[in-house]
Amino acid sequence: MLTHTVVAMLSGAVLGLRYKVLILAPAIMFALVFVVGLAREAGIWWLALDMVVVTTALQLGYLGGSALAAARSAAKLCYGVNSASS
């Protein structure tokens, strides 16, 4: 479950850097299909817990990635860095 959480968190951060919030719906659906596909012998409660943890990690990763993107764009505005030169 830790591996799923880390992958979901990093995936959410990458999505947060590049896309708007509407990308979360298909990303969550893909993550849930991925979790169900990997958890074949787990009980229903472990599967439900894994689904909740992965969905939450994806959303928190998205939040962190979008905050990083906002801070990066604010720094470019503040310091007057031209986006074409970087």
C-alpha positions in Angstrom: 0.0 0.0 0.0 2.9 2.3 0.6 4.1 2.0 -3.0 0.6 2.8 -4.3 0.5 5.9 -2.0 3.9 7.2 -3.2 3.1 6.6 -6.8 -0.2 8.3 -6.4 1.3 11.3 -4.6 4.0 11.8 -7.3 1.5 11.4 -10.1 -0.8 14.0 -8.5 2.1 16.4 -8.2 3.0 16.0 -11.8 -0.7 16.5 -12.8 -0.8 19.6 -10.5 2.1 21.1 -12.2 0.7 20.8 -15.7 -3.1 20.6 -15.7 -6.2 22.1 -14.2 -8.4 20.4 -11.6 -10.6 18.7 -14.1 -7.9 16.2 -14.8 -8.4 14.7 -11.3 -11.6 12.9 -12.3 -10.1 10.7 -15.0 -6.9 10.3 -13.0 -8.8 9.0 -10.0 -10.8 6.6 -12.1 -7.6 5.3 -13.7 -6.0 4.9 -10.2 -9.0 3.0 -8.8 -9.0 0.6 -11.8 -5.2 0.2 -11.2 -5.7 -0.6 -7.5 -8.5 -3.1 -8.1 -6.4 -4.8 -10.7 -3.4 -5.2 -8.4 -5.4 -6.3 -5.3 -6.7 -9.6 -6.4 -6.4 -11.6 -3.1 -7.1 -8.8 -0.7 -10.3 -8.7 1.3 -13.0 -6.1 0.5 -12.0 -3.9 3.5 -8.3 -3.8 2.5 -9.4 -3.0 -1.0 -11.7 -0.2 0.1 -8.9 1.2 2.4 -6.4 1.1 -0.5 -8.9 2.9 -2.7 -9.4 5.7 -0.2 -5.7 6.1 0.5 -4.7 6.2 -3.2 -7.5 8.7 -4.0 -6.5 10.9 -1.1 -2.8 10.7 -2.0 -3.5 11.7 -5.6 -5.5 14.7 -4.4 -2.9 15.8 -1.9 -0.2 15.4 -4.6 -2.2 17.5 -7.0 -2.6 20.2 -4.3 1.1 20.2 -3.7 2.0 20.3 -7.4 -0.5 23.1 -8.1 0.9 25.1 -5.1 4.4 24.6 -6.5 3.2 25.8 -9.9 1.5 28.9 -8.4 4.6 29.7 -6.4 6.8 29.3 -9.4 4.7 31.6 -11.5 4.5 34.2 -8.7 8.3 34.2 -8.5 8.6 34.8 -12.2 6.2 37.7 -11.9 7.9 39.1 -8.8 11.4 38.9 -10.2 10.4 39.8 -13.8 11.9 36.7 -15.3 10.9 36.3 -18.9 9.3 32.9 -19.5 11.0 32.7 -23.0 14.5 32.8 -21.5 13.9 30.0 -19.0 
